[in-house]
């Protein structure tokens, strides 16, 4: 465990080294929040609610979603691809550590750095500039657990995409397609309530809603019963188990075709 924590610490310190990068990330997120505020204010107009959500709930949803996208974007897929093309992956595979957990520990370090440098300033901006309250309730207690599950899902899916570079070496197209799919189908761009009813039924059968939509609804609607939050967490846990198993099976196959040149 100590070895994996050292990977997390290393990636955390590495992220802090590029200060200009996260400063621009903060500014980018704040600009997005400003645009989203006026956009959704225009969409709501004189309406008090749309699709069962108030303006405050919708703006809170899309704002926290944008912060979570930055928080959970750890570039695991690109890291694996770079390790393969550079040949350095062989140094990771010969270590007495699980490669998947090494990558997840590294992602955890980036996640913690993003939380301190981007998410916290965004929350301060949300509450004190836009005057959007974050309601306290039962959902706020379950939200951190949901974010942990979301982190595992995001990182593991990126890990699976990264493993495709064992076959293709380049993952630019695959990774870009993955980002677009998650952006639209996970509820990270707009709440799933704004999709047609038929589309919502399909999306609830896919793992993507467990990445963003389910955790976000715990903040947007914190007064639901504890049982409803437990159902959401069970859905997340189910997909975490499925994706982790798929990642392990895919790794066992992909590592057999690995070709390394250089290093």
N, C-alpha and C positions, 0 to 999 in steps of 0.2 A: 504493500500500500504506500509506503514511504517513497518508493521509486516513482509511482504514478503521480504522487503529489509534487514531486520535484519537476515533472513535466508541466503540471499546471502552474507552478510558480514561475518556471522559465518563460512560458508563453505570456503570463501576466506582465512580467517585467519587460518582455520584448515589446508588448503592445504599448506600454508606457513610454518606451524609447522614442516612438514616433508620435510626438506630441502634436505636431501640426496636423497629422491625419485625423486624430479624434476631435481636434478643435473644429476642423471643417465638417466632420460628421455631426457635431453638435449644431453648428450653424445650418447645415442642410436639413436636419430634423426640425429646427425651429422655423425655418422658412416653410417647410411642408405643413407644419401645424397652423401657420398663419393662413396659408392658401386654403387648407381644409376647413378652417373656421368660416371663412367668407363663402366658400363653395357650398358647404352644408347649410349655412344660414340662408343662402339663396334658394337652395332646394326645398327647405322647410317652408319658407315664406311666412304666411300667417298661420300655418298648421301647427297645432300643439304637439301632435304625434304623427309619425309615419311608420307603418308596419309595426305598430306597437311600441315604438321607441320615441322618446322625446329628443329634442335637439341636443340637450346636455348629455344624454346617454349616448347618442350617436357620435357626437364629437369626442367624448371620452373614449369610446370604443376605437375610433380610427386613430386617435392620437396615441393611445397606449399600444395599439397594433403597430404603428410605425416605429415606436421605441423598441418593442419586442423584436421586430424584424432586424433592427440593428444589434440588439442584445444577443440574439441567437445566430447571427451570421458569423460563423467562425472560419469559413473557407477551408473546411476539412477536405472537401473533394479536390480543391486546387492544390492543397498541400500534398496529398497523396500523389496526384498527377506529377507535380514537380519532383517529388522524391524518386519517381520511376524514371522520368526523363533524365534526371541528373545521375541516376545510379545509386544515390545515397540510401535508397530504401533497403538495400541489402544489410546495412548496418543496423537497421531497426529490426529486421526479421531474425537476425542471429542473436539478438538479446533475449535473455530468459524472461521476457514479458509478453503479454498478449498484445498484439498489434492494435486490435480494436480498442482496447482500454487505454493504450498509450495515446491514440488519437483523441479519444474522448476526454482524457485528462488534459491534453493540450487545448482542446476546445473549451474546457471549463475555465482555464486561465484567461482566455480571450473574453469569455462571457463575463467574468467578474470585472475585468478591466472596462468592458463596455458598460456594465451596470453603473460603475462609479463615475465614468467620464461622460456618459451620454444619457442614460435613463434618468438618473437623479436630477440633472439640470432640466431635462424635459418635463419632469413632474413638477418641479418648482415653477417653471414657466407656465404650465397648465393651470396650476392652482392660483398663483399670485398675479398673473397677467390676464389670462382669459377668464378667471374667476369661476372655473368649473370645479365644483366640489367632488371629492372622492368619498362616496358614502361608505360608512362603516356598517358592517353586518356580518352575518355568518359566512357569506361568500368570501370575505376578506381573509378569513382563517384558512379556507381551502385553497385560495389563490396561489400561495407559494408552492404547495405540493403540485398543483396543476402546472406551474411553470417548470418545475423539475422534470415532470413527465414530458412537457413540450420540448425542453432542452434535449432530453434523450432522443426523442423522435426526430427532431431537426438534425442533430449531430449524426444519428445513425443513418438517416436517409442520405445525408451528404457523404457519409462513409461508403455507403453502397454505390453512390454515383462515382466516388473516387476509385472504387475497385474496378469499375469498367475500364479504367485506363490501363489495367493489366492486359486488356485485350486491344484497346484502341490507341493507347499512349496519350492521345489528345482528347480532352473531355469538354472542349469549349461549347460545342453544339448541344451535347447532352446536359451539361450543367445549366446552360441558358434556358433550355426547354423545361428543366426541372423547376427553375426559379419562377418561370411564368405560370406553370401549372399550380404551384403552391400559392403564388400571389393571388390568383383568381379563385381557387377552389378551397382555400383554407379559411377564408373570411378575413384575411389580413388587409385586404384593400377596402372592401365594403362589408358590412354585416350580412350574414347569410339570409337574414330576414328580408332583404331587398331583392333576393332572387325569386323567380317564379316558384310556385308551390311544387310543381313537378321536379324542378331542378333541386330544390331543397331536400326532397326525399332521396334523391340519388346521392347528393353530397353527404348526407348523414350516414351513408353506407360505406363511405371512403375514409381513409385514415387522416385526410388533410384537416378536417374540422377539429380533430383532437390537438392539432398543433397550435392553433390560434383562437378559433371561435369559442371553444368550450372554456378555456381559461378566461378569456375576455368577458364572457357573459357573467362570470362570477363577480367581476367588478361592476359591470353595468347593472346587474340585477342582484344586489347582495342580500335582498330580503327573502329569497326563496328558502324553502325548507332544506334542512341538512341532508335529507334523503335524496333530493334532486341533485345536490352537489356530489354526493357519493356515487350516484349513477354516472355523472359526467366523468368522475375520476376513474370509475371502473371501465368506461369506454376507452379512456386514455391508456389505462394499464393494459387492457387487451391489445391495443395496437402497439404499445411498447414491446410486449412479449412477442408479438408476431414479427415486427420489424427486426428485433434483435436476433430472432431465430433465422430469419431470411438472410440477415447480414452475415451470420456465422456460416451458413450453408454456402453462400456465394463466395465468401473468402476461401473456404476449403477447395472450391473448384478453381477460382481465379488464380490462386497462388501457384497452381500446377502449370500454368501457361506463362508465368512471368519470365521475361527476358530482360536482362540488365546489361547495358553497354555503358561503360564508364564507371564513375564512382570514386 
